[in-house]
Amino acid sequence: MLEKLRVVFTIPELRQKILLTLFLLAIYRIGFNIPLPIANVAVLEGIGGSGSFGDILSRVSVLSASNLQQLTIFGLGIMPYISASIVFQILGTVWKPLEELRKEGEAGRKKINEYTRYATVVLCLIQSYFFLKFASLGTGGGSSIDAAFLNDSGQLTLGWTVAAVLTMTCGTAFLMWIGEQIDEYGIGNGISLLIMAGILTSAPGAFSSLFANNSFTVMGSVGADGLEKIIVLLILFLAIVAGVVFITLGQRRIPMQSAKHVRGRRVQGGTRQYLPLRINQAGVMPIIFASSLLLIPSLLFSSLEQFSRAETPAQQAGVSGFFNNLFQELGTMFSNPSSLGYSLLLIGMIFFFCYFWTAITFNPKEMADNLKSHGNFIPGYRAGKKTADYLEKVMVRITYVGAAFLALIAVVPSIISGSMEVDPALAAFYGGTGMLIAVSVSFDLVQKIDGHLVMRNHRGLLE
């Protein structure tokens, strides 16, 4: 492996791409920790505090390369760009003008990307404004905004609001530009690498909690009970990574044959090929959608519980007390990922969004028409509608397997945290969206490096 890495850096073009990518990622990490001028650096607890809403912000931050718990120039990360991309991808399947643009090829794709950038700027202006409004309310140790920039009513002044909104918007636009530069001049997918960088930087803090937990250490050293847990966690980590790799690369190969053509005295075509269908066609989007939607009931029921809180003994025994207890139980269930109700709802929503996202991104009719136009067919099925029905039937079956895997990965952190009494931050590193993104982006990066090596008659990193 060391020899292969040495070969990678001996190729000037590939070395330049890798170094440029690392340099741009380093810029992202530096800006990630630069606070806004209005930030109150004395508030160490962060926006949202250490409660359930603080946990929500920390989860969203990991998936969007953002820093929502601190007021920084890259505070929003690429969350607005991801939101705009998802919206345009969904609209591209239901809105005729965008659907026509998608069919125009490279020119249409560039036009859609331009619209996505404009929508990203609009979303940045809106999200940064409300984010600053929430930060000025103050949580735990006080307002996250320095008192010198607040007016008499405790709100951020208009001038500094405009300056902070524009700064955070420019920060997101700059990250979007960094991602495009990595795509064009670096190596790998720029946006995905930014997300993976945010995920990997949380790993040291997660593993440091392993030895900070008293159940793992005895008199400053690892005890027998702690050593057993570390070994079990290491084995589970390797098993989960292997499972993620297997499902990420897993394919259902459908036999396909090209039609024969007679050209003079020669017969061309008739070769057998395979049409690969990914088992995990939906990627990580179902977990993102399901986890995001389950955050809303937690906030809703917590607010309703405070609103219906009974003040007198008579009210506690009456209707208001009943609703107060009901909202409290529901709020506890949705804010506790280890609860059975939360896990069942998460699994059900992951299955739903797997089929929903696959229906949006996979068009069997369009694929069948492409096979027909290129003179290819699936043996035993007539070209056109019969082929489309067969492809849809196969995709429904393999989507069930992919959804079951995603559901298992999503509940693994809760199982580990509850059964082994492990810190939730460490358990979250073992599964969920972060693991899937890190593995998927790593394989994409390795495959692109392998492409450069194979072009120069070198062995790939995975050989």
C-alpha positions in Angstrom: 0.0 0.0 0.0 2.9 2.4 0.8 4.3 1.7 -2.7 1.0 2.5 -4.3 0.7 5.8 -2.4 4.2 6.6 -3.5 3.2 6.0 -7.1 0.2 8.3 -6.6 2.4 11.2 -5.7 4.9 10.6 -8.4 2.3 11.5 -11.1 2.5 15.3 -11.4 -1.1 15.9 -12.5 -2.6 13.6 -9.9 -0.3 15.1 -7.2 -1.4 18.6 -8.1 -5.1 17.6 -7.9 -4.7 16.0 -4.5 -2.7 18.9 -3.0 -5.2 21.4 -4.3 -8.1 19.4 -2.8 -6.4 19.2 0.5 -5.6 23.0 0.4 -9.2 23.9 -0.3 -10.5 21.6 2.5 -8.0 23.2 4.9 -9.5 26.6 4.0 -12.9 25.3 4.8 -11.8 24.0 8.2 -10.1 27.4 9.0 -13.3 29.3 8.1 -15.3 26.8 10.1 -13.9 28.2 13.3 -13.8 32.0 12.5 -16.5 33.7 14.5 -18.6 36.6 13.2 -17.7 40.0 14.7 -21.0 40.0 16.6 -20.4 36.7 18.3 -20.2 36.5 22.1 -17.2 34.3 22.5 -17.8 34.0 26.3 -20.8 31.7 25.6 -19.1 28.4 25.3 -22.2 26.2 25.5 -23.2 27.2 22.0 -26.5 28.0 20.4 -29.3 25.7 21.5 -27.5 24.8 24.8 -26.9 21.3 25.9 -30.6 20.2 25.7 -32.6 18.4 23.0 -32.5 21.3 20.6 -28.7 21.6 21.0 -28.5 17.9 20.1 -30.7 18.6 17.0 -28.4 21.3 15.9 -25.3 19.1 16.3 -26.9 16.3 14.2 -27.9 18.7 11.4 -24.4 20.3 11.5 -22.7 17.0 10.8 -24.8 16.3 7.7 -24.4 19.8 6.2 -20.7 20.8 6.8 -22.0 23.6 9.0 -21.5 25.0 12.5 -25.0 25.7 13.7 -24.0 25.8 17.4 -21.6 28.8 16.9 -21.8 32.1 15.0 -19.1 31.6 12.3 -18.7 32.8 8.8 -19.4 29.3 7.5 -22.2 28.8 10.1 -24.8 27.6 7.5 -22.3 25.4 5.7 -23.7 24.0 2.5 -27.1 23.2 4.0 -28.9 25.8 1.7 -27.2 24.4 -1.4 -28.2 20.8 -0.4 -31.8 22.0 0.1 -31.9 23.8 -3.2 -30.5 20.8 -5.0 -33.0 18.4 -3.5 -35.9 20.8 -4.5 -34.7 21.1 -8.1 -34.2 17.3 -8.3 -37.8 16.7 -7.2 -39.1 19.4 -9.4 -37.2 17.9 -12.4 -39.5 14.9 -12.2 -42.9 16.7 -11.9 -42.4 20.1 -13.6 -42.3 20.0 -17.4 -39.9 22.9 -18.1 -37.2 21.4 -15.8 -37.8 17.9 -17.2 -37.2 19.3 -20.7 -34.0 20.9 -19.5 -32.7 17.6 -18.0 -33.2 16.0 -21.4 -31.0 18.6 -23.1 -27.8 17.1 -21.7 -24.8 19.1 -20.6 -26.4 22.5 -21.5 -29.5 21.7 -19.6 -27.6 20.5 -16.6 -25.6 23.8 -16.5 -28.8 25.8 -16.6 -30.3 23.8 -13.7 -27.1 24.3 -11.7 -27.4 28.1 -12.4 -30.9 28.1 -11.0 -29.8 26.1 -8.0 -27.1 28.7 -7.2 -29.7 31.5 -7.3 -32.1 29.5 -5.1 -29.1 28.8 -2.7 -28.5 32.5 -2.2 -32.2 33.2 -1.5 -32.3 30.3 1.0 -29.1 31.7 2.6 -30.6 35.1 3.2 -33.7 33.6 4.7 -32.1 31.0 6.9 -29.3 33.3 8.1 -31.8 35.9 9.2 -33.9 33.5 11.3 -30.7 31.9 12.6 -29.5 35.2 13.9 -33.0 36.0 15.4 -32.8 32.7 17.3 -29.2 33.3 18.4 -30.1 36.7 19.9 -32.7 35.0 22.2 -30.0 33.6 24.4 -29.7 30.0 25.8 -28.1 28.8 28.9 -25.2 31.1 29.5 -26.7 34.1 27.7 -27.1 35.4 24.3 -24.8 34.1 21.6 -24.5 37.7 20.3 -22.4 40.3 22.1 -24.5 42.8 24.1 -22.7 45.7 22.4 -24.5 44.8 19.1 -28.0 44.5 20.6 -30.5 47.3 20.9 -32.6 48.2 24.0 -35.2 45.4 23.2 -32.4 42.8 23.1 -32.5 42.3 19.3 -29.6 42.7 16.9 -29.5 46.1 15.3 -30.5 46.5 11.7 -27.1 47.4 10.4 -25.3 44.5 12.0 -28.2 42.2 11.0 -27.6 43.0 7.4 -23.8 42.7 7.7 -24.1 39.3 9.5 -26.7 38.0 7.0 -24.5 39.0 4.0 -21.4 37.5 5.7 -23.0 34.1 6.3 -24.5 34.2 2.7 -21.1 34.9 1.2 -19.6 32.2 3.4 -22.0 29.6 2.0 -21.5 30.9 -1.6 -17.7 30.6 -1.0 -18.1 27.0 0.1 -20.2 26.3 -3.0 -17.4 27.8 -5.1 -14.8 25.6 -3.2 -16.9 22.5 -4.1 -17.0 23.5 -7.7 -13.3 24.1 -7.8 -12.6 20.7 -6.4 -14.9 19.2 -9.0 -13.1 20.9 -11.8 -9.5 21.1 -10.8 -9.2 18.8 -7.8 -10.2 15.1 -7.3 -13.5 13.8 -6.0 -16.9 15.4 -5.5 -16.4 18.7 -3.8 -19.6 19.0 -1.9 -19.4 15.4 -0.7 -15.8 15.9 0.4 -16.8 19.0 2.5 -19.5 16.9 4.2 -17.1 14.0 4.8 -14.5 16.4 6.3 -17.1 17.6 8.8 -17.9 14.0 9.7 -14.3 12.9 10.2 -13.4 15.9 12.3 -16.0 14.7 14.8 -14.4 11.3 15.2 -11.6 12.4 17.6 -14.1 13.9 20.0 -16.3 10.8 19.8 -13.4 8.4 20.6 -12.0 10.7 23.4 -15.3 10.1 25.3 -14.5 6.4 25.2 -11.8 6.9 27.9 -13.5 9.7 29.7 -16.3 7.4 30.7 -15.8 5.9 34.2 -17.2 2.6 33.1 -14.1 2.2 30.8 -11.4 3.4 33.1 -10.2 2.2 36.5 -7.6 4.4 38.4 -6.7 6.2 35.2 -6.1 3.1 33.2 -8.4 0.8 31.1 -10.0 -1.8 33.4 -11.0 -5.3 32.4 -14.6 -4.4 31.8 -13.6 -1.4 29.8 -11.1 -3.5 27.7 -13.8 -6.0 26.8 -16.1 -3.2 25.7 -13.3 -1.6 23.6 -12.7 -5.0 21.8 -16.5 -5.5 21.2 -16.8 -1.9 19.9 -13.8 -2.5 17.6 -15.3 -5.7 16.2 -18.7 -4.0 15.7 -17.0 -1.1 13.9 -15.2 -3.4 11.5 -18.4 -5.4 10.9 -20.5 -2.3 10.2 -17.9 -0.8 7.8 -17.8 -4.1 5.9 -21.6 -4.1 5.7 -21.7 -0.6 4.5 -19.1 -1.3 1.8 -21.0 -4.5 0.7 -24.3 -2.7 0.3 -22.8 0.5 -1.2 -21.1 -1.5 -3.9 -23.9 -4.1 -4.2 -25.6 -4.5 -7.6 -28.3 -6.5 -9.2 -27.0 -7.3 -12.6 -29.7 -7.9 -15.2 -28.6 -9.7 -18.4 -28.8 -7.6 -21.5 -28.2 -8.4 -25.1 -27.6 -6.1 -28.1 -29.5 -6.8 -31.4 -27.5 -8.2 -34.3 -26.9 -6.0 -37.4 -25.8 -7.1 -40.8 -23.3 -4.7 -42.4 -22.4 -6.1 -45.8 -21.0 -9.5 -45.1 -20.3 -8.8 -41.4 -22.7 -9.5 -38.5 -22.3 -6.9 -35.7 -23.8 -6.8 -32.3 -25.3 -9.8 -30.4 -23.0 -9.3 -27.4 -24.2 -10.0 -23.9 -23.8 -7.4 -21.3 -25.2 -6.5 -17.9 -27.4 -3.7 -16.7 -26.3 -2.9 -13.1 -29.0 -1.7 -10.6 -27.7 -0.5 -7.3 -29.2 -2.2 -4.2 -29.1 1.0 -2.3 -30.5 3.2 -5.1 -31.7 5.9 -2.7 -28.3 6.5 -1.1 -28.4 8.3 2.3 -31.4 10.6 1.5 -34.0 8.4 3.3 -32.1 8.6 6.6 -31.7 12.3 6.2 -35.4 12.9 5.5 -36.6 10.5 8.2 -34.3 11.9 10.9 -35.1 15.5 9.9 -38.9 15.0 10.1 -38.6 13.2 13.5 -36.9 16.2 14.9 -40.1 18.3 14.4 -42.4 16.3 16.8 -39.8 16.6 19.6 -39.9 20.4 19.4 -43.7 20.5 18.9 -44.6 18.3 21.9 -42.0 20.0 24.1 -43.7 23.3 23.3 -47.2 21.9 23.8 -46.1 20.4 27.2 -44.9 23.8 28.4 -48.1 25.5 27.1 -50.5 23.0 28.8 -48.5 22.8 32.1 -50.9 22.7 35.1 -50.3 25.1 37.9 -52.8 23.9 40.6 -53.4 20.4 42.1 -57.0 20.5 40.7 -55.6 21.2 37.2 -53.0 18.5 37.5 -55.8 16.0 38.2 -58.0 17.3 35.5 -58.0 17.6 31.7 -55.0 19.9 31.5 -53.0 17.5 33.6 -53.9 14.6 31.3 -52.7 16.5 28.2 -49.6 17.7 30.0 -48.6 14.1 30.8 -49.5 13.0 27.3 -47.4 15.7 25.6 -44.6 15.0 28.1 -44.6 11.3 27.2 -44.7 12.0 23.5 -41.9 14.6 23.7 -39.7 12.2 25.7 -40.3 9.4 23.1 -39.4 11.6 20.1 -36.4 13.2 21.8 -35.0 9.8 22.9 -33.6 7.8 19.9 -33.2 4.7 22.1 -37.0 4.4 22.7 -38.9 1.7 21.0 -41.5 4.0 19.6 -38.9 6.3 18.0 -37.0 3.4 16.5 -40.2 1.9 14.9 -41.2 5.2 13.5 -37.7 5.8 12.1 -37.7 2.4 10.4 -41.2 2.9 8.9 -40.2 6.4 7.6 -36.9 5.1 6.1 -38.8 2.4 4.2 -41.3 5.0 2.9 -38.6 7.5 1.8 -36.5 4.7 0.2 -39.4 3.9 -2.2 -40.3 7.6 -2.6 -36.7 8.7 -3.5 -36.2 5.7 -5.7 -39.4 6.5 -7.6 -38.0 10.0 -8.2 -34.5 9.1 -9.3 -35.2 5.9 -11.1 -37.4 6.0 -14.2 -37.9 2.5 -15.7 -39.8 3.8 -18.7 -37.0 6.2 -19.6 -34.4 3.4 -19.1 -36.4 1.0 -21.3 -36.7 3.6 -24.0 -32.9 4.2 -23.9 -32.3 0.4 -24.2 -34.6 0.3 -27.2 -33.0 3.3 -28.9 -29.5 1.8 -28.6 -30.7 -1.6 -29.9 -30.4 -3.4 -26.6 -33.0 -5.7 -25.0 -33.5 -7.9 -22.0 -33.9 -11.6 -23.1 -37.4 -12.8 -22.5 -39.0 -9.4 -22.4 -40.4 -7.3 -25.2 -38.8 -3.9 -25.7 -40.9 -1.0 -24.3 -43.6 -1.4 -21.7 -42.8 -5.1 -20.8 -39.2 -4.1 -20.2 -40.2 -1.1 -18.1 -42.6 -3.3 -16.0 -39.8 -5.8 -15.4 -37.3 -3.2 -14.4 -39.8 -1.6 -12.0 -40.6 -5.1 -10.5 -36.9 -5.8 -9.9 -36.3 -2.3 -8.4 -39.1 -2.7 -6.0 -37.6 -6.0 -4.7 -34.0 -4.7 -4.3 -35.2 -1.4 -2.8 -36.8 -3.5 0.1 -33.3 -5.0 0.8 -31.7 -1.6 0.6 -34.3 0.0 2.9 -33.9 -2.9 5.5 -30.1 -2.2 5.5 -30.6 1.6 5.9 -33.0 0.9 8.8 -30.5 -1.4 10.5 -27.7 1.2 10.1 -30.0 4.0 11.5 -30.9 2.1 14.7 -27.4 0.7 15.4 -26.3 3.8 17.4 -29.3 3.5 19.6 -28.7 -0.2 20.2 -25.0 0.3 21.0 -25.7 3.3 23.3 -28.5 1.5 25.2 -27.0 -2.0 25.5 -23.4 -1.1 26.2 -23.8 2.2 28.1 -21.7 4.1 25.5 -21.8 7.8 25.0 -24.3 8.7 22.3 -21.7 10.8 20.4 -19.4 7.7 20.1 -22.4 5.4 19.3 -23.5 7.8 16.5 -20.1 7.4 14.9 -20.9 3.7 14.4 -23.9 4.1 12.2 -26.4 6.4 10.6 -25.9 8.8 7.8 -22.3 9.8 8.8 -21.0 6.3 8.2 -22.7 5.9 4.9 -21.5 9.3 3.6 -17.9 8.7 4.7 -17.7 5.2 3.1 -19.5 6.3 -0.1 -17.4 9.4 -0.6 -14.2 7.4 0.2 -15.0 4.8 -2.5 -15.8 7.5 -5.0 -12.5 9.2 -4.3 -10.5 6.0 -4.5 -12.2 5.1 -7.8 -11.3 8.4 -9.3 -7.7 8.0 -8.2 -7.6 4.5 -9.7 -8.8 6.0 -13.0 -5.8 8.2 -13.2 -3.5 5.3 -12.2 -5.0 2.9 -14.8 -4.6 5.5 -17.6 -0.9 5.5 -16.9 -0.6 1.7 -16.7 -0.3 1.6 -12.9 -2.1 -0.8 -10.6 -5.1 0.7 -8.8 -5.3 1.2 -5.0 -7.9 -1.6 -4.6 -6.1 -4.2 -6.7 
